[in-house]
Amino acid sequence: MQCTIFYGQKDDVEEAFNEWGRGKTLSKDIIIHTFAHASGKYAARDLVLIAVYYPDDLGWDKESEL
């Protein structure tokens, strides 16, 4: 298995994850774990972590036919 991690401010992480995932086909072999937390008691921004676990086999990464 391989892992790709996206971490930072919500909007930046969302944009990076969507760009990375564009054209990829999700299957039961893909695990996506999301964790969000405030960076402090009075934080003006929330931080988000998205960890994506996927097989070493590149077959899952083929362009979607949709």
C-alpha positions in Angstrom: 0.0 0.0 0.0 1.0 3.6 -0.6 -0.2 6.7 1.2 -0.7 10.3 0.2 -1.3 12.9 2.9 -2.9 16.3 2.4 -2.6 18.7 5.4 -3.3 22.3 5.9 -6.2 24.8 5.8 -9.5 23.3 4.7 -9.8 25.1 1.4 -6.2 24.3 0.3 -6.5 20.7 1.3 -9.8 20.3 -0.4 -8.4 21.8 -3.6 -5.2 19.7 -3.5 -7.2 16.4 -2.8 -9.6 17.1 -5.6 -6.8 17.9 -8.1 -5.0 14.7 -7.1 -8.2 12.6 -7.3 -9.4 14.0 -10.6 -9.7 11.1 -13.2 -8.9 8.4 -10.6 -11.4 5.6 -10.0 -12.2 4.8 -6.4 -12.7 1.2 -5.4 -13.0 -0.9 -2.3 -9.2 -1.0 -2.1 -8.9 2.7 -1.5 -9.1 4.0 2.1 -9.6 7.7 2.8 -9.3 9.0 6.3 -10.2 12.6 7.2 -9.4 14.4 10.4 -10.3 18.0 11.2 -9.3 20.1 14.2 -9.1 23.7 15.4 -5.6 24.9 15.6 -6.2 26.7 18.9 -8.9 27.7 21.3 -9.6 30.9 19.4 -8.3 29.8 16.0 -9.3 31.8 13.0 -8.7 28.7 10.8 -9.3 25.0 11.0 -6.8 22.5 9.9 -7.6 19.3 8.0 -5.7 16.1 7.3 -6.7 13.7 4.5 -4.8 10.4 4.3 -5.4 8.3 1.2 -4.2 4.7 1.2 -4.1 2.9 -2.1 -2.5 -0.3 -3.7 1.0 -0.3 -5.1 -0.6 -1.6 -8.3 -1.1 1.2 -10.8 -4.3 -0.5 -12.2 -6.6 1.4 -9.9 -5.2 4.7 -11.1 -6.5 4.4 -14.6 -8.7 7.1 -16.1 -12.4 6.7 -15.3 -14.6 5.9 -18.2 -17.5 8.0 -17.0 
